[in-house]
């Protein structure tokens, strides 16, 4: 009985009815967006790259890119102190600037003439260039800061177009750890192992400032629980193409990825740890012994259960894929009276949790909610609430605004979880 209650409460916590969590921000690599084998997705589509650079870095290149455009972009992406182009803009000076801004200057300058020659020959680059430029070209290829095809195109041009500038910047962003932070694609052959390995690294954690804030809200019956997330795992996905799915069983996540593959849905995948903290009720019986994944704390006379869960964040290529994912979950990962839990992937819930910021989702399947968050350098405190509770929570967030960045964001959740927030039955 305790296990069943825990499954229901660990994942979704109330505010005058319920709460829940979602994602924020991150870093790291990327590839392309969909429908072909992921091994072929070696780079983002141009449209996707343009959208990403503009949304996260306020960088957008028009035709006839100038040196000033490139230098401004470098500073926005890599910081005000990043090296920029001093000479005329061309393919070689562009490569050098991105290489140095990405932190490879010293490595590049270690290249011997032979090492440069071997690298350029392998990439089939025959253009004559000075020794210094050649070092940066070779190291940009070897470190995979830039794709070899991108480098080959750059060294052959004197004029930088918006397309090549966008492509090059996006590759540098991804390979410098400034872009998406994710495990891989859902159709990668190694994705199951990566998900499992990531889960095995998750343990309980708390924050000395945000955890007491959450405990106080629980004690005062503002909420019955909250989620605490590690910022370092945030996927940094494009919000309008992303949906977050919460659960507590890792075999469920692995089967869900298999389900995506069987339905020809491909997405970028990130598994984010979160600790769900909620009021432990006396009727649940004796408290179980603590483990690295679960414990019950006594805080100011209040019993708080702490349980490790995860958010599976998925970035698809289109709204159509987001909609299809919702339908797949409804068919294969949601218990109801008709299926009685049969014909579903393992440990499916009555009220699965989905969250997205995309306001173009079907209005009869996704409903407006609000996500309250308070974040410091390492952690984010998060809860999802109904619109009616928004103002009350905004006032409470002011209590932590001196030491945390607070936000109240409009989001959209699936019908089953929306019913849960309203206290309706499991259908």
C-alpha positions, 0 to 999 in steps of 0.5 A, a space after each residue: 500500500 505504501 508503495 502505491 501511495 508513494 508512486 502517486 505522491 512522489 511524482 505529483 505534489 499538490 498546491 491547494 490541490 497539487 504540485 510538480 516539476 519541470 526543466 530549466 537550462 543546461 549545456 552540451 552537444 547536439 545533432 539534427 532533428 528527425 526521421 532518419 537514423 541518428 547516425 546521419 544526424 551529424 548537425 542541426 538543420 539550418 532552420 533549427 540552428 537559426 532558431 536556437 542561436 536567436 532564442 538562446 544567444 540573441 544571435 542572428 546573421 543576415 546576408 553579407 555577414 560583416 566582421 562586426 557581426 561575427 565579433 558581436 556574435 562571439 561576444 554574445 555566445 562566448 563572453 565579452 572577453 572572448 578573442 575576436 577578429 582583428 584582421 579582415 573577415 574571411 574563412 581563415 580568420 573566422 575559423 581562428 576566432 571561433 577556435 580561440 573563443 572556444 578555448 583551443 588556442 594553446 592546443 592549436 599552437 602545439 601543432 607541428 607542420 607534419 601534424 597540420 599536413 596530415 590533418 589537412 590531407 585527411 580532410 582533403 583540404 589543399 588550399 594554401 594558407 600561412 602556417 599560423 592559420 593552418 594550425 587553427 584549421 587543423 585543430 578545429 577539425 581534429 577536436 571536432 569543434 567544426 565539422 570537416 565539411 564546414 571547415 573545407 567550405 570556410 577555407 575556400 571562401 572569402 565572403 561569409 554568408 549567413 548560412 555558413 556563419 550560422 552553421 559554424 556558430 552552432 557547431 562551435 556552440 554545441 562542441 564547446 558545451 554551450 548548447 543542448 545538454 543531452 544523452 543522445 537521440 532516442 534511436 541511438 544504439 547506446 541510448 538505453 545504456 546511457 539512460 541506465 548509467 545516468 540513473 545509477 548516478 542519481 542520489 538524494 540531495 538538498 539545498 540549505 536555502 531552497 529546501 527550508 523554503 519548501 518545507 515551510 510551505 508544506 508545514 503551512 499547508 500551502 503545498 504538500 510537496 515540491 521538487 528539487 532539481 540539479 541545474 547541471 542536468 537541464 537540457 537547454 532544449 528549444 522549449 516549443 519543441 520540448 515535452 517533459 515526462 516525469 516518472 520514478 521507475 527507470 525501466 519505464 523510461 527505457 521501455 518508453 524510449 523503445 516505444 518511441 522507436 517502435 512508433 517512428 518518433 525520434 527525439 533528443 533525450 535527457 534524463 534529469 534527476 529530481 528529488 520529490 519532497 512531500 509530507 509523509 502521512 501517518 496512515 502510511 505506517 512505519 517509516 522504511 529504512 533510509 536508502 540512497 534513493 529514499 528517506 524520511 526527514 523530521 523537519 520542525 515536527 513535520 515528516 517529509 519523505 524524500 525520493 529520487 525521481 527523474 524527468 525525461 525531457 524530449 525535444 522533437 522536430 515538430 509540434 506534430 511529433 509532440 502531439 503524437 507523443 501525447 497520443 502514444 502515452 495515452 495509448 501505451 502508458 496510461 492506466 484506465 478502467 478499460 485496460 486495467 493496466 494490461 497492454 501497457 509499458 511497465 509501471 504505467 500510471 493512472 495519471 501520467 505527467 506531461 509538461 510543455 511550454 508550447 501553446 499550440 498543443 491541442 486545446 482539448 488535450 493540453 491545459 494551462 497551468 503555471 510552474 513556479 520556480 526558485 533557482 540558485 547556482 546549483 539547484 532549482 525548486 519547482 512546483 506546478 499549480 493551477 492558474 487559481 493558485 498563481 498569485 498566492 505562490 507568486 507572493 510566497 516566492 518573494 520570500 526567497 527572491 534575495 538569494 534565488 532567481 524566481 519565475 512564474 511561467 505559463 505551461 501546458 499539461 496533459 488532461 490526466 495530470 490536469 484532472 489530478 491537479 483539480 482533485 478529479 478522479 484518475 481518468 
